[in-house]
Amino acid sequence: MNPIIKYLKNLFASQRVIGGDKELLGKIQADQILQKLIDEQRVPGLAITVRKNNEVYFEKGYGFADVEQQSTVDPQNTIFRIASVSKPIAAAALATMVEEGLLDLDASIYKYVPYFPQKEFDFTLRQLAGHTAGIRGYRGGEYGLNKPLGIKESLALFQDDDLLFEPGKGFQYTSFDWVLISLAMQEVSGVPFADYVRDRILKPYGLKNTFPENPGDLPPNCSTFYSKGRLGFRKAIPVNNAYKLAGGGYLSTASDIARFGQVYLDSKFRENKIQSQFLTSGIINGTPTYYGLGWQVTQDKLGRTYYGHVGNGVGGYAVFYVYPEQDMVFSILINCTNPGVLDTLEEVIGLLIGEVVA
């Protein structure tokens, strides 16, 4: 037997290996790079699930869910903070409400949240979802806020600030946009945002290990959240992300996020008139924003189109890419605040697509 094939079959004995020698070599190279991130202590733990042609193509855990306890990472069961990868999940729920006729993307936010302070300009749900409404981003310690705020209460953080620009004339990425969207969804549906997402997205899509984070009551298989300093990994500061659940408050596994992405590889789903709007980049002054509605929409260095999201939160980092032409989904989760490894992860993604280095 070819030694490369033999090595990989042993390495991935728990799953069916698909593909030829080139694909197998790509998996080996990807595996070596990911293991090196652990060996060099660039990340504490990492889980990756890759789906191709509606099958698990590559799936493995690296490093530790808890460094002190030396508990290993399981991509199907270890739960991570997914940070802004929460936005595509919230966007799926928003699209469902639009399809049901409960919300109009081009209606004023004041139609749904009339108590939000009036600004110089009106703005819409579509502009909020595409980050072109002019709402500001985090200031000071807001990124790591640890206050038990509800969605409506959290408006106090930014509601009195002026818009940064006339809506539709600029782009400002901010999770506060999704605070307002989730509040509008909550007001219209009459049920808590988290309950609507659970019943209309998480359960139907089979996402059994995806939950809102409830501080002080984490799932037993939840990873420990870390930050990286000069002396190595330390436990991340406590935060409460409940108010920004739609923008960055969910917990999940690599396997669940890959399963979520699989839904978006269904051609009928992508060709749906409403769903396709979410996966189409906005345009400002003739220039693409590379952002749809809750989804990053862009191309990699070789010009291949993908959509998804990168998430960077306190104690968690996530990369979620869907490549429609390659029929592949990539889900990579790390239990550390911004570890600075995106270029390396994108190199791994390239290898698993087929960029094998001789």
Secondary structure, DSSP 8 states (H G I E B T S, - for coil): --HHHHHHHHHTTTS---S-HHHHHHHHHHHHHHHHHHHTTS-SEEEEEEEETTEEEEEEEEEEEETTTTEE--TTT-BEE-GGGHHHHHHHHHHHHHHTTS--TTSBHHHH-TTS---SS--BHHHHHTT-S------GGGGG------TTGGGGGTTTS--SS-TTS-----THHHHHHHHHHHHHHSS-HHHHHIIIIITTTT-TT-EE--TT---TTB---EEEETTEEEE------GGGHHHH-EEE-HHHHHHHHHHTT-HHHHTSHHHHHHTS--EETTEE-SB-SSSEEEE-TT--EEEEEEEEETTEEEEEEEETTTTEEEEEEESBS--S-HHHHHHHHHHHHT----
